[in-house]
């Protein structure tokens, strides 16, 4: 299995050998604009070879399974959904039934976090991508001064 390494703002990535824990930071700017997933093979001075997936996202994304509901602001269409992954800037949801959505539509989402308080989150998002029942969306506002903010801060690492 490949380890995931994030590309820093200065276009560098730090690779850590899973065998000896030795790290090396390298310029990876040549991979920055490639559209598909980038896997690189690394060979550590200790002799161990390993595979790394370069992650170009701005924020860490966490796979989840959080239930909730949505309302389409444009036509008041509503339904049930599941948040399948989440980051500071957006999320991916899976709709329970087909909807009349296009990129650019705004949705009001309500979902329950898996924290101790089972906190309810209400957010407006903008639909960015649609593939069958899977919707990629961006938060209308990325400042999270609510329960989601502390959840993102303390549950992502």
C-alpha positions as CSV (number, residue, x, y, z in Angstrom):
1,X,0.0,0.0,0.0
2,X,1.2,3.5,-0.8
3,X,1.7,6.1,1.8
4,X,0.2,9.5,1.1
5,X,2.4,12.6,1.1
6,X,1.1,16.1,0.8
7,X,2.8,18.7,-1.4
8,X,3.7,21.8,0.6
9,X,3.0,25.4,-0.6
10,X,6.7,25.6,-1.7
11,X,6.2,22.6,-4.0
12,X,8.2,20.2,-1.8
13,X,7.2,16.9,-0.2
14,X,8.8,15.1,2.7
15,X,9.2,11.4,2.2
16,X,9.6,9.1,5.3
17,X,10.9,5.6,4.9
18,X,8.5,3.2,6.6
19,X,11.4,0.9,7.4
20,X,13.9,3.2,9.2
21,X,11.9,6.5,9.5
22,X,14.6,8.5,7.8
23,X,13.1,11.5,6.0
24,X,14.0,13.5,2.9
25,X,12.4,16.6,1.6
26,X,12.5,17.0,-2.2
27,X,11.2,19.5,-4.8
28,X,8.2,17.9,-6.6
29,X,7.1,20.9,-8.6
30,X,7.3,18.9,-11.8
31,X,4.3,16.8,-10.6
32,X,2.2,19.8,-9.5
33,X,0.1,20.3,-12.6
34,X,-0.5,16.6,-13.5
35,X,-4.2,15.9,-13.5
36,X,-4.1,12.2,-12.5
37,X,-2.9,10.6,-9.3
38,X,0.9,10.7,-9.1
39,X,2.7,7.7,-7.6
40,X,6.4,7.7,-7.1
41,X,8.9,5.0,-6.1
42,X,11.3,5.9,-3.4
43,X,14.5,4.1,-2.5
44,X,15.9,4.9,0.9
45,X,19.7,4.8,1.7
46,X,18.9,2.0,4.1
47,X,18.0,-0.1,1.0
48,X,14.2,-0.2,1.5
49,X,12.0,0.7,-1.6
50,X,8.5,2.1,-1.1
51,X,5.7,3.7,-3.1
52,X,4.2,7.1,-2.3
53,X,1.0,8.8,-3.6
54,X,1.5,12.6,-3.9
55,X,-1.5,14.5,-2.7
56,X,-2.0,17.9,-4.3
57,X,-5.1,18.9,-2.3
58,X,-4.9,22.0,-0.2
59,X,-6.5,20.4,2.8
60,X,-6.4,16.9,4.3
61,X,-9.5,14.9,3.4
62,X,-11.0,12.4,5.7
63,X,-13.2,9.4,4.7
64,X,-16.4,9.4,6.8
65,X,-20.0,8.0,6.9
66,X,-22.2,10.8,8.3
67,X,-25.9,10.9,7.7
68,X,-27.8,14.0,6.9
69,X,-30.2,15.9,4.6
70,X,-30.0,18.5,1.9
71,X,-32.2,21.2,0.4
72,X,-31.5,22.6,-3.1
73,X,-31.8,26.4,-2.8
74,X,-32.8,26.8,-6.4
75,X,-35.8,24.5,-6.5
76,X,-36.4,23.5,-2.9
77,X,-35.7,19.9,-3.8
78,X,-34.7,17.9,-0.8
79,X,-33.5,14.5,0.2
80,X,-31.3,12.3,2.4
81,X,-27.6,12.0,1.9
82,X,-24.4,10.6,3.4
83,X,-21.2,12.6,3.8
84,X,-18.5,10.3,2.5
85,X,-15.5,12.5,2.9
86,X,-14.8,15.9,4.4
87,X,-12.0,18.6,4.4
88,X,-11.8,22.2,5.5
89,X,-12.8,23.4,2.0
90,X,-15.4,20.9,1.0
91,X,-16.9,17.5,1.1
92,X,-18.3,14.6,-1.0
93,X,-21.8,13.5,-0.4
94,X,-23.7,10.5,-1.7
95,X,-27.4,11.2,-2.4
96,X,-30.0,8.5,-1.6
97,X,-31.9,9.2,-4.8
98,X,-31.3,11.0,-8.1
99,X,-31.7,14.8,-8.1
100,X,-31.9,17.5,-10.7
101,X,-28.5,19.2,-9.9
102,X,-25.9,21.0,-12.0
103,X,-22.5,22.3,-11.0
104,X,-22.9,25.8,-9.5
105,X,-26.1,24.8,-7.6
106,X,-26.2,25.8,-3.9
107,X,-27.4,23.3,-1.3
108,X,-28.1,23.7,2.4
109,X,-26.7,20.6,4.2
110,X,-27.5,19.3,7.6
111,X,-25.5,16.4,9.0
112,X,-24.5,14.9,12.3
113,X,-20.8,14.6,13.2
114,X,-19.4,11.4,14.8
115,X,-18.0,13.4,17.8
116,X,-19.0,12.7,21.4
117,X,-21.8,15.4,21.3
118,X,-23.2,14.1,18.0
119,X,-23.0,17.8,16.9
120,X,-25.4,18.9,14.2
121,X,-23.8,20.9,11.4
122,X,-25.7,23.2,9.0
123,X,-23.7,24.5,6.0
124,X,-24.2,26.0,2.5
125,X,-22.2,24.4,-0.2
126,X,-21.7,24.9,-4.0
127,X,-21.9,21.8,-6.2
128,X,-18.6,21.4,-8.1
129,X,-18.9,17.9,-9.6
130,X,-21.5,15.3,-10.1
131,X,-21.0,11.6,-10.9
132,X,-24.2,9.5,-10.6
133,X,-25.3,9.9,-6.9
134,X,-21.9,11.2,-5.8
135,X,-21.6,15.0,-5.4
136,X,-18.4,17.0,-4.9
137,X,-19.1,20.3,-3.2
138,X,-17.2,23.3,-1.8
139,X,-18.2,25.2,1.3
140,X,-19.6,28.7,0.5
141,X,-17.5,29.9,3.5
142,X,-14.3,28.2,4.7
143,X,-14.2,29.8,8.1
144,X,-15.8,27.3,10.4
145,X,-16.6,29.0,13.7
146,X,-19.0,26.3,14.7
147,X,-18.7,22.7,15.8
148,X,-17.3,21.7,12.4
149,X,-14.3,24.0,13.0
150,X,-13.3,22.3,16.2
151,X,-14.1,18.9,14.6
152,X,-11.7,19.6,11.7
153,X,-9.1,21.0,14.1
154,X,-9.0,18.1,16.5
155,X,-10.1,15.0,14.4
156,X,-7.8,15.4,11.4
157,X,-4.2,14.6,11.6
